[in-house]
């Protein structure tokens, strides 16, 4: 389905006629842009170096197994789109940081899980629902014999989070693809960063350009770098746990 975004962004310093938006795309969402000179904390050299290395790695990655597991032809196209989707970027980032353990928050159908596992031998993925409750899941039961583990629970809740701190603190890469409501993400971030302080982990946030996430991303109190132009079209944010 092709969605058309038509609306007004009047009120941002230009006339209404100059701000009329007529955009045709398969999927379109409103977003905001904001200045970086007054954003704190700013990106650090670690994030810049990791992103540069990942961009060099991504084109040479073979993600054919992931593509073959996907039933929908539309989703197969998504899998192979880069930049624009993150299924090459995620394993490239895992390679760039030398990750032996990764954590994913938000299993859903498992595409991100398998993308991470293509470059990282141990992946723990969290969701509030089991992987096989989602129609079209790409995870097979025997995947859990090869370094993938799913845990069920809400990591924004202190009791469950505290029971998982050891797993989170051992990960070199943490990928958050949660509800994208800005509420879960902030509650989880407030628990996560103090708990993994000093680990040096790369923390990747999905969908940071969605309207429900732009304020959260601006607020996030960690060195951060917007990598959307070479990641997911709806936003890819890299942050560093120093």
N, C-alpha and C positions, 0 to 999 in steps of 0.2 A: 504494500500500500504506500502510495506517495502522499505525504502530508505537506500542507502548505501553511507556512506561518505568515500571517498578515496581522499587523498591529501597529501601535504607535509607541514610540519611546520618548514622547514629548516630555519636557521637564528636565532634560540633561544639558541645557545651555544652547539648544538650537531650536529653530522653529519647528512646528508640527510637520510642515510639508517636507522638511529636510530629514525628518526622523521616521517617515513611513517605511515600514519593512515589508518587502514582498520577496519572499524566499521560497523556492521550490526545492524540496529535498525529500528523500524517503522518510526521514524523521527529523524534525526541527524542534528545538527548545529555546525559550528565551534565556539570556544570561546577562552578566555584567562584567565589565572590565574595570580594573582599578590600578592606580599608580603603584609603582614598586619602590620608589625612592623613600617612601615613608612606611613601608611594610617592615615589620620586625617579627621574629628574626629573619634575616636575609639568608639567601642561599650561601652555603659554604663551599670550599674548594672540593671537599669530598663528594658532594652531590654533583658538582659540575664534572669532575673527573669520571665518576661512575656513569653518568649519562652519556658522555662522549664515548666511553668504551662500549657501552651497550649498543649505541647507534652503529658502531663498527661491526659488532657481533651479529646483530639481528638479521641482516639480509642473508647470511649464510646458514641460518638454522633450518632444519628439516622439521616441519610440523605436519607432515602428511598423515601420520597416525591419528592425530587429533582431528584433522579434517575428515578422514575416512570414517571416524566414529560418529560424526554428526549426520543426522538423518535429513534435516531440512536443507534444500539447496540454497535457500537464502542464508542460513547460518554457515554453510560451507563457504559462501562468498565472504561473510564477515570474518571467518577464521583467517582467510588468506589476505585480508586487507591490512596493509601496513605501509605507511602510517595511517591511522584511522581507527584501528583496533589494537589491542595490546597483547595478542597471543604470540607474537614474536618478541615483543619488548620484555614481557615477564621473564621468560627463560634467559634472555640476554642480560637482564639486570641480575638474575641469580648467578650467572657466570661471572659477571663483572665484579661482584662482591665475594666470589668464591664461596657461595652458600652451600653448606652441607645439610642445613635444616632450614625449612621455610614454614611459615604459618600463613594460612589463608582464613579470612573471616568472611563468611558468606559462600557456602559451597554451591548452592543452587544446582545447575545441571552438571557442574564439574569441569567445564572447559578451562577455567582458570587453574583448577587443581592439576589437571593433566599438563597444562602449559608449564607450570612451575616444576612439576615432577620430571619434565623432559630434561631439565638441567640441574635438578636438586634431588639427591637420593632419598631424603626424608621430608615428607610434607604432612603436616597436621592441619586439617581443614575443619572449621567450626561452622555450625548452622544451628538454627532452632528446630529444623526439620531434617529427618534422615534423607540422604542422597536419593534413595529409591522412591521417595514420595513425590518427586518431580517428574512429570512426563517428559520423555526425551533426554533423560540423564545419559551422559556419555561415560560415566563411571561403571565399571563392571565389578562384580563381587571379588574376582581374583586380583583386582588392583590392590586390595588391602593386604595381599601377601607380598607386595613388592615395594613397600616403603611409604604407602599412603595410609593415613589413619583419619577417620572422622570422629569428632566429639560433638555432642549435642548440648547446647546451653547458650545462654545470653551473656556475652562478655561485657555488657554494660552494667551488669548487676554485680556489686562488690563481692558477694559470697562466691558466686561461680568464678569470677575473675581471679580471686585469691587462690582458688583451688587449681588454677591453670598457670600461675606465675612462672613455675619452673619451665614449662614448655615454651612460653613466650620469651623468657629471658635467654633461652638457648638458641633461638632462631637468629640467623644473620639477615633474613628478609621476612618482613611481615606485610602481607597484602590485604587491604581492607576493601571489600566489595559488599558492604552491608546494605541497610535499607535506604540510605541516602536521604534521610530526613533531617540531617543536621543535629538531631537530638541524640540518637544512638551514638553517632560519631563523636560528639563532644564528651558524652559520659564515658565512652570507652577511652578516648584520648587522655582524659583526666586521670584515669587509672593506669593506662599503659606507660606513658612516658616516665613518670616517677619510678615505676616498677622496673623498667629496663634501662634506666639511666646508666651511662658508662658502657653499655654493651656494644655501641658502635653500629647497631642494626640499621639497615635501610628499611624505612617504613613507607609503603606505597599506598596512596589513597586514590580510589577510583571515583570518577564522576564529579570532580571538584568544580566543574564549570556549570553544573545544574544550579538553578536558582535556590534550591533548598540547601545547597552546599557552599555557595560562594562566601557567605558570612563565616561559616565554620573554618574554611580554608584560610581566610584572612586572619581569623583569631588564633589559629593553631600555634602554640608557643614552642616551636622547634624550628631549627634551620630548615628551609623549605624551598623547593624549586618546581615551578609549573612546567611540566614536560608534555603538555597536551599536543603540541604540534607534531611530535613524533610518537605519541601514545594513542590513547583512546579519544575519539572525537568529542566525547562528553566530559573529558577532563582526566588527566593523569597527574597526580602530585607526588613528588618525592620528598621525603623528610628524613632527618638523621637524628638518631638517638645518641647524643654525645656522652 
